[in-house]
Amino acid sequence: MYSNLDRPCRKNLTSHGLIYMGEEEHEITVLNISITGILAELNSHKKDIDVKYIFNMLLTTTIIDLYLPEMRLAGEAEVVRVDVDNDRILLALEFKNIAFDIDKTLNKRKVYRKNMPDLGQILLNGEFHEFKTVNVSVEGLMIRLSETISVEEGTITYFEFKRLELNGKVEVIWSDLTVDAETLIGLRYVNLNSDNITGIPRFDRQQTA
């Protein structure tokens, strides 16, 4: 797979971004890009981050989160190769679930939203309803209900999302109906059972400036 990333039609450039690996955010410099992925240099001043550290972080999964604000790209990529070149750690990343934000809203968002479809429950109008997440961030989540539910903006209610072991209070920021009569709801965390949300990066764009 690495040969696809290193083919002659790749475009050399210097751009900056962030990856989320081992429940930590790391700065990267993009060296070249193709339609299938990128070759990037890991920028880290921590002495304990070396090739052995990276391989240990990838034992669970080789899929990481990637954020390239200058190119308006965000999503998931797979680490398909790790190399060392004169003490530089190079990562070959293959795009897996990448979104290109043509409306430039990606750079206006405060935090990164990770596509994470999974099931949860929310209390609305006195009853618990099953939902499926559309995306999740460290500040809130967007959910889809397979039924028409009327809910007022500003409503404070309870939810549970087992995949991230999250539960507590959320505020309804907005709601809308789809053409299939399903309900989309944007939620902001108000009071959670945990101060730290693992598995979701923040990806502050100022880090790459």
Residue pairs with C-beta under 8 A, 6 or more apart in sequence:
1 80
1 94
2 80
2 81
2 92
4 34
4 36
4 37
4 94
5 34
5 36
5 37
5 38
5 39
5 80
5 81
5 92
5 93
5 94
6 39
6 92
7 34
9 34
10 32
10 33
10 34
10 39
11 32
11 33
11 34
12 31
12 32
13 30
13 31
13 32
13 33
14 29
14 30
14 31
15 29
15 30
15 33
15 68
15 70
15 71
16 27
16 28
16 29
16 30
16 70
16 208
17 27
17 28
17 30
17 40
17 66
17 67
17 68
17 69
17 70
17 71
17 73
17 208
18 25
18 26
18 27
18 28
18 66
18 67
18 201
18 203
18 207
18 208
19 25
19 26
19 28
19 40
19 42
19 64
19 65
19 66
19 67
19 77
19 91
19 93
20 26
20 64
20 65
20 67
20 201
20 203
21 54
21 57
21 58
21 64
21 79
22 53
22 56
22 57
23 198
23 199
25 201
25 202
25 203
25 207
26 42
26 43
26 44
26 49
27 42
27 43
27 44
27 207
27 208
28 40
28 41
28 42
28 43
28 91
29 40
29 41
29 43
30 38
30 39
30 40
30 68
30 71
31 38
31 39
31 40
31 41
31 90
32 38
32 39
33 39
33 71
36 94
36 95
37 77
37 80
37 92
37 93
37 94
37 95
38 68
38 77
38 92
38 93
38 95
39 90
39 91
39 92
39 93
40 90
40 91
40 93
41 88
41 89
41 90
41 91
42 49
42 54
42 88
42 89
42 90
42 91
44 89
49 89
50 89
51 82
51 84
51 89
54 79
54 82
54 89
54 91
55 82
58 79
62 78
62 79
62 80
63 76
63 77
63 78
63 96
64 76
64 77
64 78
64 79
64 93
65 75
65 76
65 77
65 112
65 114
65 201
65 203
66 73
66 74
66 75
66 76
66 77
66 93
66 95
66 98
67 73
67 74
67 112
67 201
67 203
67 208
68 74
69 106
69 107
69 205
69 208
70 208
71 100
72 100
72 101
72 102
72 104
72 106
72 107
73 98
73 99
73 100
73 101
74 98
74 99
74 101
74 106
74 112
74 113
74 203
75 95
75 96
75 97
75 98
75 99
75 115
76 95
76 96
76 97
76 98
76 115
77 93
77 94
77 95
77 96
77 98
78 93
78 94
78 96
79 91
79 92
79 93
80 92
80 93
80 94
81 91
81 92
82 89
82 90
82 91
82 92
83 89
83 90
83 92
84 90
97 115
99 106
99 115
101 107
107 205
110 139
111 137
111 138
111 139
111 202
111 203
111 204
112 137
112 200
112 201
112 202
112 203
113 135
113 136
113 137
113 142
114 135
114 136
114 137
114 200
114 201
115 134
115 135
116 133
116 135
116 136
116 163
116 200
117 132
117 133
117 134
118 132
118 133
118 161
118 162
118 163
119 130
119 131
119 132
119 133
119 162
120 130
120 131
120 132
120 133
120 143
120 159
120 160
120 161
120 162
120 163
121 128
121 129
121 130
121 131
121 159
121 160
122 128
122 129
122 131
122 143
122 145
122 157
122 158
122 159
122 160
122 170
122 185
122 187
123 129
123 157
123 158
123 159
124 149
124 151
124 155
124 157
125 149
125 150
125 151
129 145
129 147
129 149
130 145
130 146
131 143
131 144
131 145
131 185
132 143
132 144
132 145
132 146
133 141
133 142
133 143
133 144
133 161
134 141
134 142
134 143
134 144
134 184
135 141
135 142
136 142
136 161
136 164
136 200
137 200
138 197
138 200
138 201
138 202
139 188
139 189
140 170
140 173
140 186
140 187
140 188
140 189
141 161
141 170
141 187
142 184
142 185
142 186
142 187
143 184
143 185
143 187
144 178
144 182
144 183
144 184
144 185
145 182
145 183
145 185
146 182
147 181
147 182
147 183
148 177
148 181
148 182
148 183
149 175
149 183
149 185
151 172
151 175
151 183
151 185
152 172
153 172
153 173
153 174
153 175
154 171
154 172
155 171
155 172
156 169
156 170
156 171
156 172
156 190
157 169
157 170
157 172
158 167
158 168
158 169
158 170
159 166
159 167
159 168
159 169
159 170
159 187
160 166
160 167
161 167
164 197
164 198
164 199
164 200
165 193
165 194
166 192
166 193
166 194
166 197
167 192
167 193
168 189
168 190
168 191
168 192
168 193
169 189
169 190
169 191
169 192
170 187
170 188
170 189
170 190
171 187
171 188
171 190
172 185
172 186
172 187
173 186
173 187
173 188
174 185
174 186
175 183
175 184
175 185
175 186
176 183
176 184
177 183
177 184
178 184
